[in-house]
């Protein structure tokens, strides 16, 4: 028996050795392992099944996942980086496999203590879930509803997780639960594929129970995400989101999250009074609900002091009730504070976000974004160099990386590097339809290098897009669309149009100031008296707002 046991151990040791040597090779599979082991696929399957009680593909996957856990616990690599280092290729597929194997997504590794004896055995987590589901169905409806409600209560998400669950169908609840996990991961990792998977789960839940309200609301939020990514089809997605918001309210007139969704849709449609009404209705039906949406509406209509005060109050409440699940409020507060000129406070919340999502790539991106807002363009380019050395261009944060980097080089008047980075962005867009880019900076560079036809085409595209934003995006205090459009007209030499467009600007936060002061596309009108007057007025208004908000910031930060 000892001889037989030793042979099995040697066989498994050889399997581990070959598999581990090929971990980062996403093409390494059963055929490759059989070839390395010097045996046929069928013999390999038979021996692995006898020795490890799992299939060959499961063996390879489990080895990848074990090493992924080690990397996440012992290194500073992000989830995206680990997925590539362990040969998964697709981040969404990696997250799916990791969750099924360990019972939670990879982004939560930093918040959990995993003991060696907790590593799953050969029975898959998915199979265990199926057994649990069967047992639950055999239980009473009351016990089932309570258990699943408690599970759902603790799941992080955007809306609706702490409210009543309006279904008695256990499978619909299960699907909704899965959808929430996928949607949360999609938000954290900027993964549209995961968002699509969440959408499918919600739709399946509604097929089982057409009156189940929570998935209606979450489908509405998914369409809001589509609106933000797709300008051309924005109105179609708006109609779809409105359909689900109104359908949810029809089934449950006191469902707070449905009013939050409806308020957001009124907001983006420019119906500000209805937006305030809907958000207040949400708070009426959920006294302990989040005021985050209301705060955003105050901010985007220029009521900055009220907005920051509400965000700080919400954060304080969240830190008491659920201190490890405050990603969205931290991110919202971080973004608004940087626009109002609070550098140290903004970076403080960037660090807190890192502790929650354990994503150093997102952390670096947030630091770069803050430095860009403050006009620290040299710092952004240094961060970009660090990013390149980590070879993270293949990951999901590429879009945000390239937003700040080419513009930083442009503002530094390093046009060669700026053009190189814009070109990277175009190349990436060709292979990833989720990536889009603003063409105004690139158009300016085309003009700079005498490529007039390309410049004209890119300028025309920018003018159409910016006019669309001005017409349909109604929070003019937040966006800098008028300033960007004025920069395009200035670069094209249309001085009167540039000045006239600047007169319509309502943005008075820090990004508006730095755009006007450092964007070389304004060089043709920079010495115009009215440009100087407009810049001085915006700087004065920004300083006034900063000083007013500083009172609130000191109140909560001290």
Helices and strands as residue ranges (DSSP letters): H 2-21, H 30-37, H 41-52, H 56-74, H 79-85, H 91-102, G 106-111, G 116-118, H 125-137, H 141-153, H 170-189, H 192-208, H 213-229, H 234-251, H 256-269, H 272-285, H 292-300, H 304-321, H 327-339, H 343-357, H 360-373, H 377-389, H 398-411, H 415-431, H 440-448, H 452-472, H 481-491, H 495-503, H 510-518, G 520-522, H 529-557
